[in-house]
Amino acid sequence: MAKSIRLILFVLMLTLAGTVVPASGKSKNRLKVALVLGGGGAKGAAEVGVLKEIERIGVPIDYIVGTSIGSIVGGLYAAGYRAEELDSLFTHQDWLDLFNDRKAKKGEKEKAIKGFGLMRGVGVMQFLDSLLTAKNHYQGLGAYPDSIDFDSLPIPFRAVACDVNTGQSAVLAKGNLALDMRASMAIPGVFKPVRADSMLMLDGGLVNNLPVDVARAMGADLVIAIDLTQNKHPDFVPKKIRKFMGKGLKWLRQRPDFVNYNRNRKDADLCINPKLKGYGVTSFKTADIRAMIELGHKAGKDHHGRLRVIKKKALDK
């Protein structure tokens, strides 16, 4: 009961924190800037730190694309949450407790979550839904729409998942935002996949962990990518596959995540890669989260000059 009260108070606190005017409303003719947020589990806290510097400088953001934890940070940011609010969310929430499905309520949306995986991840989806309800710009505080066009958010947004049936990226542009963010972060074996139409979706990091290409397809002229990857494979060359190989073996030999990452990283106008040595995807302890937010903020400040250049390019057009 005490935890439920704390969650309600937390959501109400965020509700009172204010709204944001989408950058795209300032000028129809200037260059458009996209923010691309990569995956990396708990390391996503560092993305919040970088966002603080982006906000401080005043870089306009017209589009947001996210994979895995990047889809959660990006989806909430696109819905109206700002960096300081996300800081509070990351540092005050018991994430490991949230991932425990025993406290999750039954609902219609959970029918889409089925298949192999240790956890349903319904609890985290319902938590995201409660946060979105607190920022419901469609009708004020109230139930969040079950299906929306993500272009109608304060900042247009795309979540990237992997469609297991095709082995390709699933770029999610409409539907239930909380469910689509949950699909994007469905780590294989850990979380059950999400089914939608003909797709069976798992973590987008399996194929596209830094989706700069998706931002370009949305119309971005300038792309700022926040990259959480620490161990890179710049010289990876896909190996040949044989006709009767299974999907798993084909993926291991082709590693589309490496191939797409190497291409997308080069295509970003600015790639900010916080140094997160010693931290991993499960570093959800409060002290670790705070440290990673600070490391992300430092990385943002280290790129202060280039962020100002992007701001100038966008606003001077």
RASUL-V134043 format. One record per residue. N is the residue number from 1. PHI is phi in radians with two decimals (NA if undefined). Layout:
BEGIN
((N	PHI) (N	PHI))
END
This chain:
BEGIN
((1	NA) (2	-1.08) (3	-1.17) (4	-1.12) (5	-1.12) (6	-1.08) (7	-1.12) (8	-1.09) (9	-1.11) (10	-1.11) (11	-1.09) (12	-1.12) (13	-1.06) (14	-1.20) (15	-1.06) (16	-1.42) (17	-1.38) (18	1.92) (19	-2.07) (20	-2.33) (21	-1.61) (22	-1.06) (23	-1.08) (24	-1.11) (25	-1.44) (26	-1.40) (27	-2.79) (28	-1.49) (29	-1.76) (30	-1.31) (31	-1.12) (32	-1.68) (33	-1.94) (34	-1.99) (35	-1.94) (36	-1.95) (37	-1.99) (38	-1.40) (39	-1.56) (40	2.90) (41	1.03) (42	-1.02) (43	-1.10) (44	-1.04) (45	-1.01) (46	-1.13) (47	-1.11) (48	-1.09) (49	-1.09) (50	-1.12) (51	-1.04) (52	-1.04) (53	-1.27) (54	-1.06) (55	-1.17) (56	-1.05) (57	-1.30) (58	1.57) (59	-1.21) (60	-1.26) (61	-2.07) (62	-1.79) (63	-2.46) (64	-2.34) (65	-2.27) (66	-2.44) (67	-2.09) (68	0.99) (69	-1.05) (70	-1.12) (71	-1.29) (72	-1.28) (73	-1.04) (74	-1.18) (75	-1.12) (76	-1.19) (77	-1.14) (78	-1.12) (79	-1.40) (80	2.23) (81	-1.31) (82	-1.85) (83	-1.02) (84	-1.14) (85	-1.18) (86	-1.17) (87	-1.02) (88	-1.09) (89	-1.07) (90	-1.15) (91	-1.49) (92	-1.74) (93	-1.56) (94	-1.48) (95	-1.15) (96	-1.14) (97	-1.18) (98	-1.13) (99	-1.24) (100	-1.35) (101	-1.36) (102	-1.08) (103	-1.69) (104	-1.28) (105	-1.52) (106	-1.34) (107	-2.81) (108	-1.10) (109	-1.12) (110	-1.22) (111	-1.11) (112	-1.40) (113	-1.81) (114	-2.80) (115	2.25) (116	-1.35) (117	2.85) (118	-1.20) (119	-2.22) (120	-1.35) (121	1.22) (122	-1.26) (123	-1.04) (124	-1.19) (125	-1.13) (126	-1.19) (127	-1.12) (128	-1.07) (129	-1.09) (130	-1.18) (131	-1.18) (132	-1.17) (133	-1.05) (134	-1.19) (135	-2.03) (136	-1.15) (137	-1.40) (138	-1.35) (139	-2.48) (140	1.36) (141	-1.00) (142	2.93) (143	-1.01) (144	-1.35) (145	-1.00) (146	-1.20) (147	-2.54) (148	-2.41) (149	-1.52) (150	-1.19) (151	-1.27) (152	-1.54) (153	-1.19) (154	-0.89) (155	-2.22) (156	-0.93) (157	-2.42) (158	-2.37) (159	-1.83) (160	-1.99) (161	-2.12) (162	-2.02) (163	-1.48) (164	-1.07) (165	-1.12) (166	-1.87) (167	1.33) (168	-1.95) (169	-1.15) (170	-1.95) (171	-1.62) (172	-1.65) (173	-2.05) (174	-2.81) (175	2.18) (176	-1.50) (177	-1.10) (178	-1.08) (179	-1.16) (180	-1.21) (181	-1.13) (182	-1.11) (183	-1.11) (184	-1.12) (185	-1.85) (186	-1.37) (187	-1.05) (188	-0.98) (189	1.49) (190	-1.62) (191	-1.95) (192	-1.16) (193	-1.24) (194	-1.95) (195	-1.80) (196	-2.59) (197	0.94) (198	-1.68) (199	-1.67) (200	-2.10) (201	-1.86) (202	-2.15) (203	-0.87) (204	-1.11) (205	-1.13) (206	-1.13) (207	-2.27) (208	-2.67) (209	-1.48) (210	-2.44) (211	-1.33) (212	-1.08) (213	-1.07) (214	-1.18) (215	-1.11) (216	-1.10) (217	-1.14) (218	-1.28) (219	2.05) (220	-1.22) (221	-1.57) (222	-2.25) (223	-2.19) (224	-1.83) (225	-1.90) (226	-1.84) (227	-1.85) (228	-1.66) (229	-1.15) (230	-1.86) (231	-1.83) (232	-1.70) (233	-2.31) (234	-1.16) (235	-1.79) (236	-1.12) (237	-2.13) (238	-1.01) (239	-1.67) (240	-1.18) (241	-2.06) (242	-1.78) (243	-0.98) (244	-1.73) (245	-1.25) (246	-1.31) (247	-1.06) (248	-1.10) (249	-1.19) (250	-1.08) (251	-1.10) (252	-1.13) (253	-1.46) (254	-1.64) (255	0.70) (256	-1.05) (257	-1.13) (258	-1.17) (259	-1.09) (260	-1.19) (261	-1.09) (262	-1.08) (263	-1.24) (264	-1.18) (265	-1.05) (266	-1.23) (267	-1.49) (268	-1.32) (269	-1.25) (270	-2.57) (271	-2.02) (272	-1.78) (273	-2.12) (274	-0.96) (275	-1.46) (276	-2.14) (277	-1.02) (278	1.65) (279	-1.98) (280	-2.33) (281	-1.16) (282	-1.87) (283	-1.40) (284	-1.66) (285	-1.09) (286	-0.96) (287	-1.10) (288	-1.18) (289	-1.05) (290	-1.10) (291	-1.12) (292	-1.23) (293	-1.06) (294	-1.16) (295	-1.14) (296	-1.17) (297	-1.08) (298	-1.09) (299	-1.07) (300	-1.10) (301	-1.16) (302	-1.12) (303	-1.86) (304	-0.88) (305	-1.07) (306	-1.24) (307	-1.14) (308	-1.15) (309	-1.10) (310	-1.10) (311	-1.04) (312	-1.12) (313	-1.04) (314	-1.22) (315	-1.54) (316	-1.55) (317	-1.07))
END
